[in-house]
Amino acid sequence: MKTIAVATQKGGQGKTTIALHLAFAAVDAGLKVLFVDLDTQGNATLVLTGSSRIAYESDYAALTASNLFNAKTGRRVKPLPTDEGIDLIAPDAQLSQHIKGSIDPNSPELTAPRAVLAKFADDYDLCVIDAPPALGQVLAALLAASDAVLSPLTMDIFAIDGAAELLDTISLVKDTANPDLMHLGIVPNQINTRSQDENATLASLREAYGALITPYAFSLRRAVKASMAARKPVWRAANGSSHRKAALEWKKNCLTVLEQLNVLESR
């Protein structure tokens, strides 16, 4: 099983939408997919199940996000199967206890998610982790559990200014807990291709950061927002030229990421 985290240090960067589309693209390619929703808002869980708080129910019996921080968690409790063919580890009420502002390299929490997910590695081809929009222990832990990380970034001065903190966290995890972690790069997201300012900002970023900025980008598309509201990927039942253009762009970009992970050979 290959594991990819979609992570940023700031909310509103579109990471959940990208993470879900990666999972949908993988399922469409015939892969067995596990989705880990580590965002307490549960937006991905809402798309996959119809309820963002499904794991808050007292009778919920599937594996939850907070279980990942206990290395003793075994295989007896399974992730939740969904109608989309994507198994889910959903956020629960206890998850917030593990979202801490500081990173302790010696804490068992840092390595626990990797140990727990490894117990399910033979069941899946790909694990997609949707990270919370925060730095700290939970982000470090999920990066320690991942083979790769992809970082969506909007052309927003505050998001760009904070990107250095995320890069520092990635470097720290590589130095202390996961030297093999591969940063696939900062992917420009929600780009308004009609905005001269945003195009200029993107050009400046590419010049300043070079290969750290991915050669592909996700454009701002109304069809993508509508597809998430309908709880499906943008390429499903595309209607109209603008929708089809969005579908082609998003599917192509997602397949590019899956190819970088070398998971398509698992079909």
Secondary structure, DSSP 8 states (H G I E B T S, - for coil): -EEEEE--SSSSS-HHHHHHHHHHHHHHTT--EEEEE--TT-HHHHHHHS-TTGGGSTT--S-BGGGGG-TT--SSS--B--TTSEEEEB--TTGGGG--SS--TT-HHHHHHHHHHHTTGGG-SEEEEE--S--SHHHHHHHHT-SEEEEEE-S-HHHHHHHHHHHHHHHHHHHHT-TT-EEEEEEE-SB-TT-HHHHHHHHHHHHHHGGGB-S---B--HHHHHHHHTTS-TTTT--SHHHHHHHHHHHHHHHHHHHHTT-GGG-
